[in-house]
Amino acid sequence: MLRLLFALILFALPATAQEDVADLSPLPGWEVHATDHDFNTLVQRTRDAIGAHGLAVVTQAGPTGAAARRGIEIPGNRVIGAFNNHFAVRLLRQSTEAMIHAPIRFYVTENADGTATLSYIAPSTLLSPYETAADVASELDDVFAAIAQDAVAR
């Protein structure tokens, strides 16, 4: 009888557990752009804008799919690393240590209301410890701002 009761309780549990995750809040040095786009749309628009502004998507990662395979439901969450060899070579010439921050990442998060937010730490903030990289950082600030503007536009 105890086994039957345990089995009934087990099957009554939801197939996936939903985890509470807070919407992203701006932090110092971050650029945060709330949008009306859904998560998948904003991810694709960000990828498209990265290419349109001369960078390449170098990395992508996010816990959403792996969590779902474990039976845990979390909001959409994707980190997209963007860079190109032109900036890499220039940055290396100015500061070998600064390359630890390449690729520089965009962060797309799904909000509780189904919209998505595009965020990134300004390249000048990331590269501020490396004074010799200031000109590359400033140029990357402009490129990242243009990418974000295109990605979040209606």
C-alpha positions in Angstrom: 0.0 0.0 0.0 2.9 2.4 0.8 4.4 1.8 -2.6 1.1 2.6 -4.3 0.8 5.8 -2.3 4.4 6.8 -3.2 3.8 6.1 -6.9 0.6 8.2 -6.9 2.4 11.1 -5.3 5.3 10.8 -7.7 3.0 10.8 -10.8 1.0 13.7 -9.4 4.1 16.0 -9.3 4.6 18.2 -12.3 6.9 17.0 -15.1 9.0 20.1 -14.8 9.8 22.3 -11.8 9.7 26.0 -12.5 12.5 28.0 -10.9 12.0 31.6 -9.9 14.6 33.8 -11.6 14.6 37.6 -11.2 14.5 39.9 -14.2 17.9 41.5 -14.8 18.7 44.7 -13.0 21.2 47.3 -14.3 24.6 47.3 -12.6 27.4 50.0 -12.9 29.1 49.8 -16.3 26.2 47.8 -17.8 24.1 48.8 -20.8 20.6 47.4 -20.4 17.9 47.6 -23.1 14.5 46.3 -22.3 12.5 45.4 -25.4 9.0 44.2 -26.5 10.7 41.3 -28.4 10.3 37.8 -27.2 13.4 35.9 -26.2 14.0 33.9 -29.4 13.4 37.0 -31.6 15.9 39.1 -29.6 18.5 36.3 -29.7 18.2 36.2 -33.5 18.1 40.0 -33.9 21.3 40.3 -31.8 23.1 37.6 -33.8 22.1 39.4 -37.0 23.1 42.8 -35.8 26.5 41.4 -34.7 27.2 40.3 -38.2 25.9 43.5 -39.7 28.4 45.5 -37.7 31.4 43.5 -38.7 31.8 41.2 -35.7 31.3 37.5 -35.6 29.4 35.3 -33.1 32.4 33.6 -31.5 30.6 31.8 -28.6 27.1 31.1 -27.3 26.0 29.6 -24.1 23.0 29.4 -21.9 21.5 27.2 -19.2 17.9 27.1 -20.4 18.1 24.0 -22.6 20.2 22.0 -20.3 17.9 22.9 -17.4 14.9 21.8 -19.4 16.5 18.4 -20.0 16.9 18.1 -16.3 13.2 18.9 -15.8 13.7 22.4 -14.6 12.0 25.3 -16.4 13.9 28.6 -16.3 13.4 31.8 -18.4 15.4 32.1 -21.6 19.0 33.0 -21.0 21.8 33.3 -23.6 25.3 34.7 -23.6 26.5 35.6 -27.0 30.3 36.3 -27.4 31.1 38.7 -30.2 34.5 39.8 -31.6 36.7 39.8 -34.7 40.3 39.3 -35.6 40.9 42.9 -36.5 40.1 44.0 -32.9 41.9 40.9 -31.4 45.2 41.8 -33.1 44.9 45.5 -32.2 44.0 44.6 -28.6 46.9 42.1 -28.3 49.3 44.8 -29.5 48.1 47.1 -26.8 47.7 44.7 -23.9 48.1 40.9 -24.0 46.3 40.8 -20.6 43.2 42.5 -22.0 42.5 39.6 -24.3 41.1 37.7 -21.3 37.9 39.7 -22.0 37.6 38.6 -25.6 35.1 37.8 -26.9 33.0 40.5 -25.3 29.6 39.2 -24.5 26.0 40.3 -25.0 23.4 38.8 -22.6 19.8 38.1 -23.6 17.4 37.4 -20.8 13.7 36.5 -20.9 11.6 38.6 -18.5 8.7 37.4 -16.4 6.2 39.1 -18.8 7.6 37.2 -21.9 9.6 40.1 -23.2 13.4 40.0 -23.4 16.2 42.3 -22.4 19.6 42.8 -24.1 22.5 43.7 -21.9 26.2 44.0 -22.0 29.1 45.3 -20.0 30.5 48.3 -21.9 33.8 47.4 -23.5 35.4 50.5 -21.9 34.3 49.2 -18.5 35.7 45.7 -19.2 39.0 47.1 -20.6 39.4 49.9 -18.1 42.2 48.2 -16.2 44.3 48.3 -19.4 45.1 51.9 -20.1 46.9 51.1 -23.3 43.7 49.6 -24.7 41.6 52.8 -24.3 41.3 53.5 -28.0 40.1 50.0 -28.9 37.7 50.0 -25.9 36.2 53.3 -27.1 35.8 52.0 -30.6 34.2 48.8 -29.3 31.8 50.9 -27.2 30.5 52.5 -30.4 30.2 49.1 -32.2 28.4 47.5 -29.3 26.0 50.4 -28.9 25.2 50.2 -32.6 24.6 46.5 -32.4 22.3 46.9 -29.4 20.4 49.7 -31.1 19.7 47.6 -34.2 18.9 44.5 -32.1 16.3 46.2 -29.9 14.7 48.4 -32.6 11.1 47.8 -33.5 
